[in-house]
Amino acid sequence: MFVLILKLILNSRIKGQMYFRRLLTWHIVLFLSDASSLLMMNRNREYTDSLAVFFKSIYFIAIVVITCEAFLYFESCRDSAVIRNPGKIGLAFIPVFLFIVLIILNLFLKVLFYIDADGIYRRGRAYLLIYAICFAYDIVSMIRSYLDAFRRDNFAVRGIYIFYGTYPLIPLGAAFVQFFVPEIPVLCPVLSVSAVIIYVNSMEYLIYLDPLTGLKNRRMIIHNITSMMKNLRPGQELSFTMIDLNNFKSINDRFGHDTGDIALTIIGDAITTCMKGARNRSILYRYGGDEFAIILCSDDSSEIERDLIAIREKTKMLAEERKMPCPITFSAGTSVWNGSDGPKTFIAVADRKMYQIKFSARRGR
């Protein structure tokens, strides 16, 4: 877990990094407190019973915090309304704060757990409350992820949202087993494996990102287009837009490659900003070199044209803000899927239209 935390610190592009890092930290707290509480039991009773209760208290706090942080991590991955509202994030932590108060009261009331006169660990009358809180976080996370996955406009991200919704089943299953068979310490190793699964999934996500612009690269573009074609609903239109930065070679030759990179980031930032309203209906790419691409599913055939106007305006504004030594413009061509063409033809039509527009503009000069 500590190694994963170090890797997270070195890689700032992982989605929900802050929540995932805190999740891993509490995993470490969970493992250490669990091991410590077990080591304290069956030792010199004069000193160790109270220490065992203390470490067991930390252990249960860690379990509840982990489920809360996992909930927030997946909300962050989906960029949900919860994560964009500090007040709602605060509400998500209320069960954690109430549980900590209950843990403190448990030292006197022994309603959650205690160590009896014979030094044996016992569950209290309200022990099930621990599982109820954890299960509530996981179940709410699952429901919200599945609901987002199957919303009409979200099919571009359906696969990954289904993963977010399915993941909580792993720790839930382990917790269920450990509740009925407490002598089998299955929860800690399962949580370890689960954390690695999340990390690997995050790394796979980064494989498909362009490091300069933060947009997706073209590795999965055929797969993405095929998926969107299959999931297109009646009345919806699927478009593919190819965007090419004008005079990119001239910018590199006259002003240097650093200026060229800034020009590329300006286009990427403009596309990202202007397509936020369609973030779950579109996929944005740096197609390669100075080319970008947008796949968009829309009920309005003129939406992409309005988006391109907004992207042009945003590009001009960003170029002025960043004091570019030359104008930053682009040419764009859009194809609309006819219901029968394959992904490669779909892309080729947009590419051809883009070059026709670029060639016409050069002739016009």
Disulfide bonds with the S-S distance in Angstrom:
none
